[in-house]
C-alpha cells in the first residue's frame, strides 16, 4: 500500500467575473467550465447600418430605399446633419474603460465591430477532459475554442442552452454579416501608448487581441460537438470525478454544477437567480453540505429587476400616450416574453382603449418561441402547470393571435405595409452598434417624442449611448439584472446551503468589502492557480492470494499480470498470472484472455510497443495476435491473424517467391517439358552441321 496527497486547483482564464471561464484541475481530471465573450470592445466602434443610407431624413419613413441628394452630395453622419469628420484616429482618442469609466473616445472606429475572446491561457487543450457550458452567454465563446484542432474532449450543456443559445448566436451573426463597414486593420493602434495608458491592469482590453466574430459554419461545427445532458444526470470525468447539473433560475436551460469525488463536494454557481418570473426556481437542496463553493457572475448593478421592469413599462406607455414610438434593443428570446406581458398589462391598465402595436424583428424569434413550448421542465411552477392545459406557457401566443404582437424576420418584409405609429419595436442588438436597432435610431432619432429604453446590464449606458449624444430621441436606462445580489448570497448561505469555504473573484471582495459574509472567504485572481483543497491520492491494492503475496515479497524480478477492479480508493487484484521477467521475451506464451463488453479479446504483453488488446473494435474476430508492422520508417502497433510478427510473414512470402523463381529457373536446365529447355536445345541442334554426329 502506498500513500500520497495531492490538491485540487482553480484557475480563472477570464479576468472578468461576469464572463467566467474556469479550469478546475484534479489529480486525474481537468474540467473547463464556460467559455464567454466580452463584447466591451464594440463600444469603441461606430454604429453600422444594415443598408447604407446617405442624407437620410428622419421625419419620413421610406422602407427598403436609400435616399440620395444627388451625385455631389456630401456624405453625412448618421446621427446629425453635419458632414462626417475626417479626423484621423489616434490612440489617445480611443482608450479602454478600465481606469476612467466615465470617459469615452471622442471619435469611433469606422469598421466592423470586433469582440474580445477572453481565454487568457496557453494551456495544452489536449489535457482537458471535459467542458461544461452553464448558459447562453457562456456558449458564445465556444466556437473560438473549437477552432483549435487540439481540443478533442466532450462538451456538455442542457438542451435549451444548445438550442436556444445557438439561435441567439445565429441572430447575432445575422447582424454582423450584414454590416456596411470594412474589416478593422488596426492601423490606428499604437501598442506602447495603449499599454502606457492601461498600465498593469490584468483586465485591460488589448486591441491586438480583438477578433471578428466567427462565421455561421464555425458556430454550427461547435454546436455539433456538444452533448445534451439533463438535471441530476451524473457525468463521469477522468478517474473518480463526477459532475451533475441543477437549475440555476437565471434563464431557460441555465444551470449550476456539483462536482463530486468519493469524499469531496464542490459547487460551482454562475448567473444564479431567485427572481422566478418565468424560469424554473434554482435548486439548492443538492448543495446542502459542500467542501467548497465557487461563486461567480453576481449582480453588478444595485437595482431591483422587478422594479426596473415596472418602471420601463410605465415609461413606454407614457411615451406611447404622448404620440411617440418606443425602441427596445433586446435579445429576441427569453426575457423579452416576460417584458411584453408586463408591457401589455400596463397598456391595458392605463390605456385600455388603445391598441398600440408591438413589433419584434429577428430571424430567429419564431423558432425560439416554438422551442419554449417544449421546454416545460425549465419554467417556474406556475408556467409548468399551464403545460397540462390547452394554453401555451407564455401569453405572447395569445397576443399574436389578437394582432397585438407582430413578428418579422427583418424590416424588409411585410412590415413596410403594416407599419403604423405610435408603436413599440423590439430589435437587436443591445449594443446599438449593429442590427436593426441602428436603423430605428436613424428613423426615430430626430424626434424628442420617441424614446429608446436600454436594459442590458452587460452594456454600460454611457458607452452605449455616446455615439448618439446629438440625437433628439430620449434615452432611458433600466438595467434588468436577474442575477443574485451579495445580500441574497448571504441569505442563501445562512438558510439553504452550508459550505466550508466560499471561493469568489478578488473583485467581489475589493468592491463589496464586508457585503459577502462567510467565515472562510478565499479569493482568486485571473490566470493564477489557486489550491482550493487537498485530496487523498492513496491507492490500496488488495491481493486475495497468499501465493502471490509471497512471490511479491521475494523481490526476484517476477512480473505480475492481472486485472484490477477499481472500487473507491482500492484496487482489487482479481485475476493473477505471474512469470519470471525473462519469460516476457516470448510474447506468444504470454497472452491473457479476457472479455471487453461481450467480445473475446487477448491482452497484449507489455514491453513490445503493442496495443493494449486485440482484436480492436474495428478488427475481425480472428485478428487476436498483437503485432507490429513497418510504416514510414517506424513500427506501427496492430493486430494480426497470425501468431508470428507481420514482418516475418512478409519476409516468408518474399523468400518463397524468390525460392520459387530460382527453382523454376534451375528446373529449366534439366526438365524436357520446360519451354526454355526446348528452345535452348533447338538452337544447339541448328548449330550442328548435317552428318556432324
Secondary structure, DSSP 8 states (H G I E B T S, - for coil): -B--EEEEEEEE--S-TTS--EEEEETTEEEEE---EE-GGGGGB----SS--SS--TTS--TT------TT---B-SSSSSB-------GGG---SSS-TT---SS-B-S---EEE-------GGG--EEE--SHHHHTTHHHHHTSTT--SEEEEEHHHHHHHHHHHHHHHHHHTT--------TT--HHHHHHHHTT-TT---GGGEE----HHHHHHHHHTEEEE-TT--EEETTTEEEEEEE-SSSTT-EEEEEE-SS-EEEEEES-----SSB-----GGGSEESEEEEE----S-S-HHHHHHHHHHHHHHHHHTT--EEEE--SSSHHHHHHHHHHHHHHHH-TT---EEEEE-TTHHHHHHHHTT-GGGB-HHHHHHTTSSS-SSTHHHHHHTTSEEEESSSSSTHHHH--SSEEEEES-TTSSSSHHHHHHHHHTT-TT-EEEE--TTS-HHHHHGGGTT--SEEEE-----S--HHHHHHHHHHT-EES-EEEEHHHHHHSTTTS--SSEEEE-BT--EEEEEEE--BEEEE--HHHHHHHHH-S-EEEEEEEEEETTEEEEEEEEEEEGGGGG-GGGG-EEEEETTEEEEE--TTS---SEES-TTS-TT--EEEEEEETTEEEEEEESSSS-HHHHHHHHHHHHHHHHHHHHHHTTT-TTSHHHHHHHHHHHHHS-TT--
